[in-house]
Amino acid sequence: LVAGAGLFAISLTFRAVDQPFCSAWSYGTHFMWHICNGTLLGWLIYTVIRHGDGPVRGQATAAA
C-alpha cells in the first residue's frame, strides 16, 4: 500500500503540473496522469488478490 500511495502522489503531481506544461509542450503531462492511475489500479488489485484473505463482508463469524 505504501508503493500505491507513492504512485498516487506521482500521479497527482503529473496532474497538477499539466496546465503549466501545456503551454510549453503541446502534449502536456495529462497522459501520464492516466498511465499512473491505470498502473495504480492494477497494483491495488494485485495487492488485494495477494493479501486480501480477510473475512468476507456479510459472512457470519463464530461467537465464542
C-alpha positions as CSV (number, residue, x, y, z in Angstrom):
1,L,0.0,0.0,0.0
2,V,3.0,2.3,0.6
3,A,4.0,1.8,-3.0
4,G,0.5,2.6,-4.1
5,A,0.5,5.8,-2.1
6,G,3.8,6.8,-3.7
7,L,2.4,6.1,-7.2
8,F,-0.7,8.1,-6.4
9,A,1.5,11.0,-5.2
10,I,3.4,10.9,-8.5
11,S,0.1,10.7,-10.4
12,L,-1.2,13.8,-8.6
13,T,2.0,15.7,-9.4
14,F,1.6,15.0,-13.1
15,R,-2.0,16.2,-12.9
16,A,-1.1,19.4,-11.0
17,V,1.7,20.4,-13.4
18,D,-0.3,19.6,-16.6
19,Q,-1.6,23.1,-17.1
20,P,1.7,25.0,-17.0
21,F,3.3,22.3,-19.2
22,C,0.6,22.5,-21.9
23,S,1.8,26.0,-23.0
24,A,5.4,24.8,-23.3
25,W,4.8,21.3,-24.6
26,S,1.6,20.5,-26.6
27,Y,1.2,17.0,-25.2
28,G,1.4,18.2,-21.6
29,T,1.5,15.6,-18.8
30,H,-2.2,14.6,-18.7
31,F,-1.4,11.3,-20.4
32,M,1.0,10.5,-17.6
33,W,-1.9,11.0,-15.1
34,H,-3.8,8.3,-16.9
35,I,-0.9,5.9,-17.2
36,C,-0.1,6.3,-13.4
37,N,-3.7,5.9,-12.4
38,G,-4.0,2.7,-14.5
39,T,-0.8,1.3,-13.0
40,L,-2.1,2.2,-9.5
41,L,-5.4,0.5,-10.1
42,G,-3.6,-2.6,-11.3
43,W,-1.2,-2.5,-8.3
44,L,-4.1,-2.2,-5.9
45,I,-6.0,-5.1,-7.5
46,Y,-2.8,-7.2,-7.3
47,T,-2.4,-6.3,-3.7
48,V,-6.0,-7.3,-2.8
49,I,-5.7,-10.6,-4.6
50,R,-2.4,-11.4,-3.0
51,H,-3.1,-10.2,0.6
52,G,-6.9,-10.0,0.7
53,D,-7.6,-13.1,2.8
54,G,-9.7,-11.4,5.4
55,P,-13.3,-12.2,6.2
56,V,-15.9,-11.7,3.6
57,R,-18.3,-8.9,4.2
58,G,-21.6,-10.2,5.4
59,Q,-20.2,-13.5,6.5
60,A,-21.2,-14.5,10.0
61,T,-18.4,-15.0,12.5
62,A,-18.4,-17.7,15.1
63,A,-19.3,-16.4,18.6
64,A,-17.1,-17.6,21.4
